[in-house]
């Protein structure tokens, strides 16, 4: 069946971008990954799952996640997950 691209959500494109970026970098596990508001269009449940996925990846490589929103911080704190945060406004 055929589905017009204009019927897909922005969150869908974000998920495809995330999967594509991960699959490209999966071949070289000694590199770090940088994300800039990669999950901005995710609902809270998808955001939570994506962050858990990144946490699993962080066992093997460094993950740098940049955002100007508080949702990621709120999710990580609500799960009592230890993470390093650098607030650029405080530098």
N, CA, C and O atoms as a CHARMM CRD file, in Angstrom:
* protein
*
  364
    1    1 UNK  N      0.84400  -1.18300   0.00000 PROA 1      0.00000
    2    1 UNK  CA     0.00000   0.00000   0.00000 PROA 1      0.00000
    3    1 UNK  C      0.88600   1.24200   0.00000 PROA 1      0.00000
    4    1 UNK  O      2.04400   1.19000   0.41300 PROA 1      0.00000
    5    2 UNK  N      0.34500   2.32500  -0.45400 PROA 2      0.00000
    6    2 UNK  CA     1.07700   3.57300  -0.60400 PROA 2      0.00000
    7    2 UNK  C      0.55900   4.58400   0.42300 PROA 2      0.00000
    8    2 UNK  O     -0.64800   4.71100   0.63000 PROA 2      0.00000
    9    3 UNK  N      1.47800   5.28900   1.05100 PROA 3      0.00000
   10    3 UNK  CA     1.12300   6.30600   2.03200 PROA 3      0.00000
   11    3 UNK  C      1.83200   7.59900   1.66600 PROA 3      0.00000
   12    3 UNK  O      3.05700   7.62100   1.54300 PROA 3      0.00000
   13    4 UNK  N      1.08500   8.65900   1.49200 PROA 4      0.00000
   14    4 UNK  CA     1.68900   9.95000   1.16500 PROA 4      0.00000
   15    4 UNK  C      2.57600  10.42200   2.30200 PROA 4      0.00000
   16    4 UNK  O      2.23600  10.25400   3.47300 PROA 4      0.00000
   17    5 UNK  N      3.72300  11.01900   1.95500 PROA 5      0.00000
   18    5 UNK  CA     4.66400  11.50100   2.96600 PROA 5      0.00000
   19    5 UNK  C      4.06800  12.58300   3.85200 PROA 5      0.00000
   20    5 UNK  O      4.46800  12.72400   5.00700 PROA 5      0.00000
   21    6 UNK  N      3.11900  13.34700   3.33000 PROA 6      0.00000
   22    6 UNK  CA     2.51600  14.40900   4.14100 PROA 6      0.00000
   23    6 UNK  C      1.59000  13.86200   5.22800 PROA 6      0.00000
   24    6 UNK  O      1.11300  14.62100   6.07200 PROA 6      0.00000
   25    7 UNK  N      1.33800  12.57600   5.21400 PROA 7      0.00000
   26    7 UNK  CA     0.51400  11.95100   6.25800 PROA 7      0.00000
   27    7 UNK  C      1.35400  11.45700   7.43100 PROA 7      0.00000
   28    7 UNK  O      0.80800  11.01800   8.44400 PROA 7      0.00000
   29    8 UNK  N      2.68200  11.52500   7.30000 PROA 8      0.00000
   30    8 UNK  CA     3.57100  11.07700   8.36200 PROA 8      0.00000
   31    8 UNK  C      3.85900  12.23400   9.31000 PROA 8      0.00000
   32    8 UNK  O      3.95300  13.38500   8.88500 PROA 8      0.00000
   33    9 UNK  N      3.99600  11.92700  10.57800 PROA 9      0.00000
   34    9 UNK  CA     4.23200  12.96000  11.58800 PROA 9      0.00000
   35    9 UNK  C      5.69700  13.37100  11.62200 PROA 9      0.00000
   36    9 UNK  O      6.57200  12.66200  11.12500 PROA 9      0.00000
   37   10 UNK  N      5.94100  14.52100  12.21400 PROA 10     0.00000
   38   10 UNK  CA     7.31400  14.97900  12.41500 PROA 10     0.00000
   39   10 UNK  C      8.04900  14.01700  13.34000 PROA 10     0.00000
   40   10 UNK  O      9.24700  13.78500  13.17600 PROA 10     0.00000
   41   11 UNK  N      7.33200  13.46000  14.30800 PROA 11     0.00000
   42   11 UNK  CA     7.92900  12.47200  15.20600 PROA 11     0.00000
   43   11 UNK  C      8.41700  11.24500  14.45600 PROA 11     0.00000
   44   11 UNK  O      9.43900  10.66300  14.81700 PROA 11     0.00000
   45   12 UNK  N      7.69500  10.84700  13.41500 PROA 12     0.00000
   46   12 UNK  CA     8.13200   9.72000  12.59200 PROA 12     0.00000
   47   12 UNK  C      9.48300  10.02400  11.96000 PROA 12     0.00000
   48   12 UNK  O     10.39000   9.19200  11.99100 PROA 12     0.00000
   49   13 UNK  N      9.61600  11.21900  11.38700 PROA 13     0.00000
   50   13 UNK  CA    10.89200  11.60300  10.77800 PROA 13     0.00000
   51   13 UNK  C     12.00700  11.65100  11.81300 PROA 13     0.00000
   52   13 UNK  O     13.14300  11.27200  11.52600 PROA 13     0.00000
   53   14 UNK  N     11.68600  12.11700  13.01900 PROA 14     0.00000
   54   14 UNK  CA    12.69000  12.12900  14.08800 PROA 14     0.00000
   55   14 UNK  C     13.13400  10.71400  14.43600 PROA 14     0.00000
   56   14 UNK  O     14.32000  10.46800  14.65200 PROA 14     0.00000
   57   15 UNK  N     12.17900   9.78200  14.49100 PROA 15     0.00000
   58   15 UNK  CA    12.52300   8.39500  14.80000 PROA 15     0.00000
   59   15 UNK  C     13.38100   7.78800  13.69500 PROA 15     0.00000
   60   15 UNK  O     14.33300   7.06200  13.98200 PROA 15     0.00000
   61   16 UNK  N     13.05900   8.07300  12.45600 PROA 16     0.00000
   62   16 UNK  CA    13.85100   7.55700  11.34400 PROA 16     0.00000
   63   16 UNK  C     15.26100   8.14400  11.37000 PROA 16     0.00000
   64   16 UNK  O     16.23200   7.43400  11.10900 PROA 16     0.00000
   65   17 UNK  N     15.37800   9.41600  11.68000 PROA 17     0.00000
   66   17 UNK  CA    16.68500  10.06800  11.77400 PROA 17     0.00000
   67   17 UNK  C     17.51700   9.43500  12.88600 PROA 17     0.00000
   68   17 UNK  O     18.70700   9.17800  12.70500 PROA 17     0.00000
   69   18 UNK  N     16.89600   9.18700  14.02400 PROA 18     0.00000
   70   18 UNK  CA    17.57800   8.56300  15.15700 PROA 18     0.00000
   71   18 UNK  C     18.06100   7.16700  14.77600 PROA 18     0.00000
   72   18 UNK  O     19.21200   6.81900  15.03700 PROA 18     0.00000
   73   19 UNK  N     17.19900   6.37200  14.16500 PROA 19     0.00000
   74   19 UNK  CA    17.56600   5.00800  13.76600 PROA 19     0.00000
   75   19 UNK  C     18.66600   5.02000  12.71200 PROA 19     0.00000
   76   19 UNK  O     19.59100   4.21000  12.76200 PROA 19     0.00000
   77   20 UNK  N     18.56300   5.93200  11.76800 PROA 20     0.00000
   78   20 UNK  CA    19.56900   6.03300  10.71400 PROA 20     0.00000
   79   20 UNK  C     20.92700   6.42800  11.29600 PROA 20     0.00000
   80   20 UNK  O     21.95100   5.84000  10.94800 PROA 20     0.00000
   81   21 UNK  N     20.92900   7.41600  12.17400 PROA 21     0.00000
   82   21 UNK  CA    22.17200   7.87300  12.78900 PROA 21     0.00000
   83   21 UNK  C     22.81500   6.74200  13.60100 PROA 21     0.00000
   84   21 UNK  O     24.02600   6.53100  13.53400 PROA 21     0.00000
   85   22 UNK  N     22.00200   6.02900  14.35700 PROA 22     0.00000
   86   22 UNK  CA    22.52900   4.93000  15.14900 PROA 22     0.00000
   87   22 UNK  C     23.08400   3.82800  14.25800 PROA 22     0.00000
   88   22 UNK  O     24.16000   3.29600  14.53300 PROA 22     0.00000
   89   23 UNK  N     22.37100   3.47700  13.19800 PROA 23     0.00000
   90   23 UNK  CA    22.82900   2.37700  12.34200 PROA 23     0.00000
   91   23 UNK  C     24.13700   2.71400  11.63800 PROA 23     0.00000
   92   23 UNK  O     24.97600   1.83200  11.45000 PROA 23     0.00000
   93   24 UNK  N     24.32600   3.95800  11.25000 PROA 24     0.00000
   94   24 UNK  CA    25.58100   4.37200  10.61900 PROA 24     0.00000
   95   24 UNK  C     26.73400   4.26000  11.61300 PROA 24     0.00000
   96   24 UNK  O     27.81600   3.78800  11.26300 PROA 24     0.00000
   97   25 UNK  N     26.50400   4.69100  12.84200 PROA 25     0.00000
   98   25 UNK  CA    27.56000   4.71600  13.84500 PROA 25     0.00000
   99   25 UNK  C     27.76800   3.37800  14.54200 PROA 25     0.00000
  100   25 UNK  O     28.74600   3.20800  15.27000 PROA 25     0.00000
  101   26 UNK  N     26.86600   2.43100  14.33200 PROA 26     0.00000
  102   26 UNK  CA    26.98300   1.12700  14.98300 PROA 26     0.00000
  103   26 UNK  C     28.24100   0.38500  14.53100 PROA 26     0.00000
  104   26 UNK  O     28.77400  -0.44400  15.26900 PROA 26     0.00000
  105   27 UNK  N     28.70200   0.67700  13.34400 PROA 27     0.00000
  106   27 UNK  CA    29.87500   0.00200  12.80500 PROA 27     0.00000
  107   27 UNK  C     31.16600   0.42000  13.51600 PROA 27     0.00000
  108   27 UNK  O     32.14700  -0.32300  13.52000 PROA 27     0.00000
  109   28 UNK  N     31.15700   1.60700  14.11400 PROA 28     0.00000
  110   28 UNK  CA    32.35500   2.14700  14.74800 PROA 28     0.00000
  111   28 UNK  C     32.04200   2.49400  16.20100 PROA 28     0.00000
  112   28 UNK  O     31.68900   3.63200  16.51200 PROA 28     0.00000
  113   29 UNK  N     32.17100   1.52000  17.07900 PROA 29     0.00000
  114   29 UNK  CA    31.75400   1.68200  18.47300 PROA 29     0.00000
  115   29 UNK  C     32.73000   2.50500  19.30400 PROA 29     0.00000
  116   29 UNK  O     32.43600   2.79300  20.46400 PROA 29     0.00000
  117   30 UNK  N     33.87700   2.89300  18.75800 PROA 30     0.00000
  118   30 UNK  CA    34.81900   3.67100  19.55700 PROA 30     0.00000
  119   30 UNK  C     34.64000   5.18500  19.34000 PROA 30     0.00000
  120   30 UNK  O     35.50700   5.97100  19.72200 PROA 30     0.00000
  121   31 UNK  N     33.53500   5.58400  18.73600 PROA 31     0.00000
  122   31 UNK  CA    33.25100   7.00500  18.54800 PROA 31     0.00000
  123   31 UNK  C     32.15600   7.44500  19.51500 PROA 31     0.00000
  124   31 UNK  O     31.48300   6.61900  20.13200 PROA 31     0.00000
  125   32 UNK  N     31.99500   8.73100  19.63400 PROA 32     0.00000
  126   32 UNK  CA    30.92100   9.25700  20.46100 PROA 32     0.00000
  127   32 UNK  C     29.76800   9.68700  19.55600 PROA 32     0.00000
  128   32 UNK  O     29.93600   9.83100  18.34500 PROA 32     0.00000
  129   33 UNK  N     28.60400   9.88800  20.15700 PROA 33     0.00000
  130   33 UNK  CA    27.43300  10.33000  19.40900 PROA 33     0.00000
  131   33 UNK  C     26.96700  11.67500  19.95200 PROA 33     0.00000
  132   33 UNK  O     26.97100  11.89600  21.16300 PROA 33     0.00000
  133   34 UNK  N     26.57100  12.56300  19.06500 PROA 34     0.00000
  134   34 UNK  CA    26.04500  13.86500  19.45100 PROA 34     0.00000
  135   34 UNK  C     24.61200  13.98000  18.93600 PROA 34     0.00000
  136   34 UNK  O     24.32900  13.68600  17.77400 PROA 34     0.00000
  137   35 UNK  N     23.73000  14.40500  19.80800 PROA 35     0.00000
  138   35 UNK  CA    22.33600  14.63300  19.44800 PROA 35     0.00000
  139   35 UNK  C     21.95800  16.05000  19.86000 PROA 35     0.00000
  140   35 UNK  O     22.31700  16.50700  20.94500 PROA 35     0.00000
  141   36 UNK  N     21.23900  16.73200  18.99400 PROA 36     0.00000
  142   36 UNK  CA    20.77200  18.08200  19.29000 PROA 36     0.00000
  143   36 UNK  C     19.25600  18.09700  19.17900 PROA 36     0.00000
  144   36 UNK  O     18.70200  18.12200  18.08000 PROA 36     0.00000
  145   37 UNK  N     18.59300  18.08000  20.32900 PROA 37     0.00000
  146   37 UNK  CA    17.12200  18.03900  20.39200 PROA 37     0.00000
  147   37 UNK  C     16.54500  16.95900  19.47800 PROA 37     0.00000
  148   37 UNK  O     15.58400  17.18800  18.74400 PROA 37     0.00000
  149   38 UNK  N     17.14800  15.79900  19.54100 PROA 38     0.00000
  150   38 UNK  CA    16.75800  14.69800  18.65200 PROA 38     0.00000
  151   38 UNK  C     15.34800  14.18400  18.91200 PROA 38     0.00000
  152   38 UNK  O     14.74000  13.58000  18.02800 PROA 38     0.00000
  153   39 UNK  N     14.82900  14.41200  20.09400 PROA 39     0.00000
  154   39 UNK  CA    13.52200  13.84200  20.45700 PROA 39     0.00000
  155   39 UNK  C     12.48000  14.91600  20.72700 PROA 39     0.00000
  156   39 UNK  O     11.52000  14.68200  21.46100 PROA 39     0.00000
  157   40 UNK  N     12.66000  16.07500  20.14600 PROA 40     0.00000
  158   40 UNK  CA    11.78500  17.20800  20.41300 PROA 40     0.00000
  159   40 UNK  C     10.32700  16.91500  20.06100 PROA 40     0.00000
  160   40 UNK  O      9.42200  17.43600  20.71400 PROA 40     0.00000
  161   41 UNK  N     10.08800  16.10100  19.05200 PROA 41     0.00000
  162   41 UNK  CA     8.72000  15.80700  18.62500 PROA 41     0.00000
  163   41 UNK  C      8.19200  14.48500  19.17100 PROA 41     0.00000
  164   41 UNK  O      7.13200  14.02200  18.75000 PROA 41     0.00000
  165   42 UNK  N      8.91000  13.88200  20.09200 PROA 42     0.00000
  166   42 UNK  CA     8.45900  12.63000  20.70300 PROA 42     0.00000
  167   42 UNK  C      7.44900  12.93700  21.81000 PROA 42     0.00000
  168   42 UNK  O      7.55700  13.94800  22.50500 PROA 42     0.00000
  169   43 UNK  N      6.48100  12.05900  21.95600 PROA 43     0.00000
  170   43 UNK  CA     5.63200  12.15900  23.13600 PROA 43     0.00000
  171   43 UNK  C      6.43700  11.66100  24.33500 PROA 43     0.00000
  172   43 UNK  O      7.54200  11.14400  24.17200 PROA 43     0.00000
  173   44 UNK  N      5.89200  11.81200  25.51900 PROA 44     0.00000
  174   44 UNK  CA     6.64800  11.50800  26.73300 PROA 44     0.00000
  175   44 UNK  C      7.06000  10.04200  26.81800 PROA 44     0.00000
  176   44 UNK  O      8.16300   9.74000  27.27600 PROA 44     0.00000
  177   45 UNK  N      6.19800   9.13100  26.38800 PROA 45     0.00000
  178   45 UNK  CA     6.54200   7.70200  26.43800 PROA 45     0.00000
  179   45 UNK  C      7.69100   7.37100  25.48200 PROA 45     0.00000
  180   45 UNK  O      8.61300   6.64500  25.85300 PROA 45     0.00000
  181   46 UNK  N      7.64200   7.89400  24.26500 PROA 46     0.00000
  182   46 UNK  CA     8.72600   7.65700  23.31200 PROA 46     0.00000
  183   46 UNK  C     10.02000   8.30100  23.78700 PROA 46     0.00000
  184   46 UNK  O     11.09700   7.72400  23.63800 PROA 46     0.00000
  185   47 UNK  N      9.91400   9.49500  24.35600 PROA 47     0.00000
  186   47 UNK  CA    11.09900  10.16200  24.88400 PROA 47     0.00000
  187   47 UNK  C     11.75400   9.30600  25.95000 PROA 47     0.00000
  188   47 UNK  O     12.96900   9.10600  25.93500 PROA 47     0.00000
  189   48 UNK  N     10.96200   8.80600  26.86400 PROA 48     0.00000
  190   48 UNK  CA    11.48100   7.95900  27.95300 PROA 48     0.00000
  191   48 UNK  C     12.20500   6.73200  27.39600 PROA 48     0.00000
  192   48 UNK  O     13.31000   6.41000  27.83300 PROA 48     0.00000
  193   49 UNK  N     11.58300   6.05100  26.43400 PROA 49     0.00000
  194   49 UNK  CA    12.19900   4.86200  25.83600 PROA 49     0.00000
  195   49 UNK  C     13.47300   5.21200  25.07300 PROA 49     0.00000
  196   49 UNK  O     14.45600   4.47300  25.13500 PROA 49     0.00000
  197   50 UNK  N     13.46200   6.32700  24.36000 PROA 50     0.00000
  198   50 UNK  CA    14.65700   6.74300  23.61600 PROA 50     0.00000
  199   50 UNK  C     15.80200   7.07200  24.56600 PROA 50     0.00000
  200   50 UNK  O     16.95300   6.73100  24.29700 PROA 50     0.00000
  201   51 UNK  N     15.48600   7.73500  25.67800 PROA 51     0.00000
  202   51 UNK  CA    16.53200   8.04700  26.65200 PROA 51     0.00000
  203   51 UNK  C     17.10200   6.78700  27.28000 PROA 51     0.00000
  204   51 UNK  O     18.30800   6.70300  27.50800 PROA 51     0.00000
  205   52 UNK  N     16.25400   5.80800  27.56300 PROA 52     0.00000
  206   52 UNK  CA    16.75300   4.52900  28.08800 PROA 52     0.00000
  207   52 UNK  C     17.65700   3.85100  27.06700 PROA 52     0.00000
  208   52 UNK  O     18.67200   3.25700  27.43000 PROA 52     0.00000
  209   53 UNK  N     17.29500   3.93500  25.80300 PROA 53     0.00000
  210   53 UNK  CA    18.12600   3.36400  24.75300 PROA 53     0.00000
  211   53 UNK  C     19.49200   4.05000  24.72700 PROA 53     0.00000
  212   53 UNK  O     20.52300   3.38600  24.61600 PROA 53     0.00000
  213   54 UNK  N     19.49800   5.38600  24.82900 PROA 54     0.00000
  214   54 UNK  CA    20.76600   6.12000  24.86600 PROA 54     0.00000
  215   54 UNK  C     21.58100   5.75700  26.10100 PROA 54     0.00000
  216   54 UNK  O     22.80800   5.67600  26.03400 PROA 54     0.00000
  217   55 UNK  N     20.92000   5.54400  27.20500 PROA 55     0.00000
  218   55 UNK  CA    21.63900   5.14000  28.41800 PROA 55     0.00000
  219   55 UNK  C     22.32500   3.79400  28.22800 PROA 55     0.00000
  220   55 UNK  O     23.44600   3.59700  28.69700 PROA 55     0.00000
  221   56 UNK  N     21.66500   2.87400  27.54700 PROA 56     0.00000
  222   56 UNK  CA    22.30100   1.58800  27.24700 PROA 56     0.00000
  223   56 UNK  C     23.51200   1.78800  26.33400 PROA 56     0.00000
  224   56 UNK  O     24.55300   1.16000  26.52500 PROA 56     0.00000
  225   57 UNK  N     23.36700   2.66100  25.34900 PROA 57     0.00000
  226   57 UNK  CA    24.49700   2.95200  24.45700 PROA 57     0.00000
  227   57 UNK  C     25.64900   3.59000  25.21500 PROA 57     0.00000
  228   57 UNK  O     26.81100   3.40200  24.85300 PROA 57     0.00000
  229   58 UNK  N     25.33900   4.33500  26.25300 PROA 58     0.00000
  230   58 UNK  CA    26.37200   5.04800  27.01400 PROA 58     0.00000
  231   58 UNK  C     27.29100   4.09000  27.76400 PROA 58     0.00000
  232   58 UNK  O     28.33400   4.51000  28.26500 PROA 58     0.00000
  233   59 UNK  N     26.93200   2.82600  27.85300 PROA 59     0.00000
  234   59 UNK  CA    27.82900   1.84400  28.45600 PROA 59     0.00000
  235   59 UNK  C     29.04200   1.58700  27.56200 PROA 59     0.00000
  236   59 UNK  O     30.10100   1.18600  28.04400 PROA 59     0.00000
  237   60 UNK  N     28.88000   1.82000  26.25700 PROA 60     0.00000
  238   60 UNK  CA    29.94100   1.51800  25.29500 PROA 60     0.00000
  239   60 UNK  C     30.57500   2.75200  24.65900 PROA 60     0.00000
  240   60 UNK  O     31.64800   2.65500  24.06200 PROA 60     0.00000
  241   61 UNK  N     29.94100   3.88700  24.77600 PROA 61     0.00000
  242   61 UNK  CA    30.44900   5.10100  24.13600 PROA 61     0.00000
  243   61 UNK  C     29.89700   6.32700  24.84000 PROA 61     0.00000
  244   61 UNK  O     28.93800   6.24800  25.60800 PROA 61     0.00000
  245   62 UNK  N     30.52000   7.45300  24.56200 PROA 62     0.00000
  246   62 UNK  CA    30.05400   8.71000  25.14100 PROA 62     0.00000
  247   62 UNK  C     28.89200   9.24600  24.31100 PROA 62     0.00000
  248   62 UNK  O     28.92600   9.22700  23.08100 PROA 62     0.00000
  249   63 UNK  N     27.86400   9.72300  25.00800 PROA 63     0.00000
  250   63 UNK  CA    26.70100  10.31800  24.36300 PROA 63     0.00000
  251   63 UNK  C     26.63500  11.78000  24.79900 PROA 63     0.00000
  252   63 UNK  O     26.65900  12.08500  25.99100 PROA 63     0.00000
  253   64 UNK  N     26.55200  12.66500  23.83200 PROA 64     0.00000
  254   64 UNK  CA    26.37600  14.08400  24.10800 PROA 64     0.00000
  255   64 UNK  C     25.00000  14.46200  23.57500 PROA 64     0.00000
  256   64 UNK  O     24.72100  14.32300  22.38400 PROA 64     0.00000
  257   65 UNK  N     24.15100  14.93900  24.47100 PROA 65     0.00000
  258   65 UNK  CA    22.79200  15.30100  24.08500 PROA 65     0.00000
  259   65 UNK  C     22.56700  16.75900  24.45200 PROA 65     0.00000
  260   65 UNK  O     22.65500  17.13400  25.62100 PROA 65     0.00000
  261   66 UNK  N     22.27800  17.57000  23.45700 PROA 66     0.00000
  262   66 UNK  CA    22.05000  18.99700  23.69900 PROA 66     0.00000
  263   66 UNK  C     20.57100  19.30400  23.52700 PROA 66     0.00000
  264   66 UNK  O     19.91400  18.79800  22.61800 PROA 66     0.00000
  265   67 UNK  N     20.06200  20.14700  24.42200 PROA 67     0.00000
  266   67 UNK  CA    18.66600  20.55400  24.33300 PROA 67     0.00000
  267   67 UNK  C     18.46600  21.87000  25.07600 PROA 67     0.00000
  268   67 UNK  O     19.23600  22.22900  25.96600 PROA 67     0.00000
  269   68 UNK  N     17.43300  22.56200  24.69300 PROA 68     0.00000
  270   68 UNK  CA    17.06200  23.78200  25.41300 PROA 68     0.00000
  271   68 UNK  C     15.75700  23.56900  26.17200 PROA 68     0.00000
  272   68 UNK  O     15.13000  24.52700  26.62500 PROA 68     0.00000
  273   69 UNK  N     15.35600  22.31500  26.30700 PROA 69     0.00000
  274   69 UNK  CA    14.12000  21.95600  26.99700 PROA 69     0.00000
  275   69 UNK  C     14.43000  21.20000  28.28300 PROA 69     0.00000
  276   69 UNK  O     15.55500  20.74600  28.49200 PROA 69     0.00000
  277   70 UNK  N     13.42900  21.06900  29.13600 PROA 70     0.00000
  278   70 UNK  CA    13.62200  20.40600  30.42800 PROA 70     0.00000
  279   70 UNK  C     13.09000  18.97900  30.46900 PROA 70     0.00000
  280   70 UNK  O     13.29700  18.27900  31.46100 PROA 70     0.00000
  281   71 UNK  N     12.41500  18.53400  29.42200 PROA 71     0.00000
  282   71 UNK  CA    11.77200  17.21600  29.48200 PROA 71     0.00000
  283   71 UNK  C     12.75800  16.09100  29.74400 PROA 71     0.00000
  284   71 UNK  O     12.49700  15.21400  30.56800 PROA 71     0.00000
  285   72 UNK  N     13.89100  16.10900  29.04800 PROA 72     0.00000
  286   72 UNK  CA    14.87800  15.04100  29.22400 PROA 72     0.00000
  287   72 UNK  C     15.38700  15.01000  30.66000 PROA 72     0.00000
  288   72 UNK  O     15.48700  13.94300  31.26700 PROA 72     0.00000
  289   73 UNK  N     15.70400  16.16400  31.19200 PROA 73     0.00000
  290   73 UNK  CA    16.17000  16.24800  32.57700 PROA 73     0.00000
  291   73 UNK  C     15.10800  15.73000  33.54300 PROA 73     0.00000
  292   73 UNK  O     15.42100  14.99700  34.48100 PROA 73     0.00000
  293   74 UNK  N     13.86300  16.10700  33.31500 PROA 74     0.00000
  294   74 UNK  CA    12.77200  15.65400  34.18500 PROA 74     0.00000
  295   74 UNK  C     12.61100  14.14100  34.14600 PROA 74     0.00000
  296   74 UNK  O     12.40300  13.51000  35.18300 PROA 74     0.00000
  297   75 UNK  N     12.70500  13.55800  32.95400 PROA 75     0.00000
  298   75 UNK  CA    12.58700  12.09600  32.83400 PROA 75     0.00000
  299   75 UNK  C     13.72700  11.41300  33.57900 PROA 75     0.00000
  300   75 UNK  O     13.49200  10.48900  34.35600 PROA 75     0.00000
  301   76 UNK  N     14.95000  11.85600  33.35200 PROA 76     0.00000
  302   76 UNK  CA    16.10300  11.22200  33.99600 PROA 76     0.00000
  303   76 UNK  C     16.04500  11.37200  35.51400 PROA 76     0.00000
  304   76 UNK  O     16.34800  10.42500  36.24000 PROA 76     0.00000
  305   77 UNK  N     15.66400  12.53400  35.99300 PROA 77     0.00000
  306   77 UNK  CA    15.56300  12.74100  37.44300 PROA 77     0.00000
  307   77 UNK  C     14.42800  11.91900  38.04000 PROA 77     0.00000
  308   77 UNK  O     14.56700  11.39400  39.14400 PROA 77     0.00000
  309   78 UNK  N     13.31600  11.79700  37.33500 PROA 78     0.00000
  310   78 UNK  CA    12.18900  11.01800  37.85900 PROA 78     0.00000
  311   78 UNK  C     12.53100   9.53900  37.98100 PROA 78     0.00000
  312   78 UNK  O     11.94000   8.82500  38.79100 PROA 78     0.00000
  313   79 UNK  N     13.48400   9.08200  37.17600 PROA 79     0.00000
  314   79 UNK  CA    13.93500   7.68800  37.22100 PROA 79     0.00000
  315   79 UNK  C     15.17400   7.51700  38.09500 PROA 79     0.00000
  316   79 UNK  O     15.73900   6.42500  38.17000 PROA 79     0.00000
  317   80 UNK  N     15.59900   8.60000  38.75900 PROA 80     0.00000
  318   80 UNK  CA    16.78800   8.59800  39.62700 PROA 80     0.00000
  319   80 UNK  C     18.02800   8.12300  38.88100 PROA 80     0.00000
  320   80 UNK  O     18.82800   7.35400  39.41400 PROA 80     0.00000
  321   81 UNK  N     18.17900   8.58400  37.65100 PROA 81     0.00000
  322   81 UNK  CA    19.31400   8.21800  36.80900 PROA 81     0.00000
  323   81 UNK  C     20.38200   9.29000  36.93500 PROA 81     0.00000
  324   81 UNK  O     20.10300  10.48200  36.81100 PROA 81     0.00000
  325   82 UNK  N     21.59400   8.85700  37.18000 PROA 82     0.00000
  326   82 UNK  CA    22.72000   9.77200  37.31800 PROA 82     0.00000
  327   82 UNK  C     23.21900  10.16800  35.92600 PROA 82     0.00000
  328   82 UNK  O     23.46500   9.31000  35.07800 PROA 82     0.00000
  329   83 UNK  N     23.36200  11.46400  35.70400 PROA 83     0.00000
  330   83 UNK  CA    23.85000  11.95300  34.42300 PROA 83     0.00000
  331   83 UNK  C     24.61400  13.25000  34.65300 PROA 83     0.00000
  332   83 UNK  O     24.41700  13.92800  35.66200 PROA 83     0.00000
  333   84 UNK  N     25.46700  13.58000  33.72800 PROA 84     0.00000
  334   84 UNK  CA    26.22600  14.82700  33.78900 PROA 84     0.00000
  335   84 UNK  C     25.52800  15.86500  32.92400 PROA 84     0.00000
  336   84 UNK  O     25.22800  15.61900  31.75600 PROA 84     0.00000
  337   85 UNK  N     25.27700  17.02300  33.51000 PROA 85     0.00000
  338   85 UNK  CA    24.63300  18.09400  32.76900 PROA 85     0.00000
  339   85 UNK  C     25.50100  19.35400  32.84300 PROA 85     0.00000
  340   85 UNK  O     25.98300  19.73300  33.91100 PROA 85     0.00000
  341   86 UNK  N     25.68500  19.97600  31.71200 PROA 86     0.00000
  342   86 UNK  CA    26.39500  21.24700  31.64500 PROA 86     0.00000
  343   86 UNK  C     25.39200  22.29100  31.16400 PROA 86     0.00000
  344   86 UNK  O     24.89500  22.21400  30.04100 PROA 86     0.00000
  345   87 UNK  N     25.10200  23.25000  32.00700 PROA 87     0.00000
  346   87 UNK  CA    24.19300  24.32900  31.66600 PROA 87     0.00000
  347   87 UNK  C     25.01800  25.46800  31.07500 PROA 87     0.00000
  348   87 UNK  O     25.76800  26.13200  31.79000 PROA 87     0.00000
  349   88 UNK  N     24.88000  25.69000  29.78200 PROA 88     0.00000
  350   88 UNK  CA    25.70300  26.69900  29.11500 PROA 88     0.00000
  351   88 UNK  C     25.42300  28.11200  29.60100 PROA 88     0.00000
  352   88 UNK  O     26.25900  28.99900  29.43400 PROA 88     0.00000
  353   89 UNK  N     24.26200  28.33300  30.19900 PROA 89     0.00000
  354   89 UNK  CA    23.95900  29.65200  30.75600 PROA 89     0.00000
  355   89 UNK  C     24.78300  29.93300  32.00000 PROA 89     0.00000
  356   89 UNK  O     24.94500  31.08900  32.39100 PROA 89     0.00000
  357   90 UNK  N     25.30200  28.89300  32.62200 PROA 90     0.00000
  358   90 UNK  CA    26.08900  29.05200  33.84000 PROA 90     0.00000
  359   90 UNK  C     27.59400  29.13200  33.57800 PROA 90     0.00000
  360   90 UNK  O     28.37900  29.33800  34.50400 PROA 90     0.00000
  361   91 UNK  N     27.98600  28.97100  32.33600 PROA 91     0.00000
  362   91 UNK  CA    29.41600  29.01300  32.01300 PROA 91     0.00000
  363   91 UNK  C     29.84900  30.43600  31.78800 PROA 91     0.00000
  364   91 UNK  O     31.02100  30.68800  31.50400 PROA 91     0.00000
